[in-house]
Amino acid sequence: DIQDEATSPLEAAIGAENLERYEAALQRLKPAEREAIIGRLEMLYGYDELATVLGRPSAAAARMAVTRAMKRLAEEMHGV
């Protein structure tokens, strides 16, 4: 049996819809929240590196900033 590993049209539509929701919600965040999320999720910065980029005093502070920003992003994506 040969399996087709390509993304199905349904999977592509669901993925595209979620991406659109993510991008729209991201634009509604404060610039610092947006920067924290993009740095962590899209740029794959570690927390030490992110602390420098965000101007935070430590990796723990950067981690907390990302955690708070992700909470706001989830709220925006779910219309809370």
N, C-alpha and C positions, 0 to 999 in steps of 0.2 A: 504494500500500500504506500502510495506517495501522499505525503501531507503537504498542503499548501500553507506555508507559514506567513504569507502576506496578510496585512491588516485587512479585515473585512470592511465593506462600506459602512456597516453599522458601527464597528469599533472606531473607524476613522471619524465618523460623525460625532460620536460621543466624545472622543478625544478632542476634536476641534471645538465642540461646544464648551467643554471644561476649560480649554485654553482661552477661549474668548471670555468666559466668566472670570478666570484668573486675571487676565490682563485688564479687564474693566475694573475689577475690585482693586487691583494694584494701583490704578490711577486715582482711586478715591482715598487712598491712604496719604498720610502726611509724608513729606519727602524723606524724613529720617527713617520712617517705618519701611518705606519702599526701598531705600538704600540697604537697610539691614536684610530684607528678604532677598533682594537681587544678589547681594554679596554672598549670602549663604547658599541659596538654592540654585542660582544661575551661574555665578562665578566660582562656586565651590570653595570659597575662602574658609580656612580654619578660624576658630574663634580668636586666636592670637592675632592673626592677620586682620580679621574683621574689627577687632578692637582698635587697631591702628587706623584703619579706613574710616571707622565711625567716630574716632576721637574719644573712645571709651577708655577708662583707666585700666581695665583688665579683661582677660578672656571671659571671666564670669559675668562681667557687666555687659559684654557683647552678647553672650548667650542669653541673658535676661532680655536684652533689647530685641533679639530675634524672636524669643518666645512670645513677648508681648505683641510684636508686629504680626506674627503668625496668627495669634488669637484675633487680632483686628481683621486680618485678611479673611479668616474663616467666617467671621461675622458678616463682612461685606459680601462674600461669595454666597452666603446663605440668606442674605437679606434681613439680618437681625438688626 
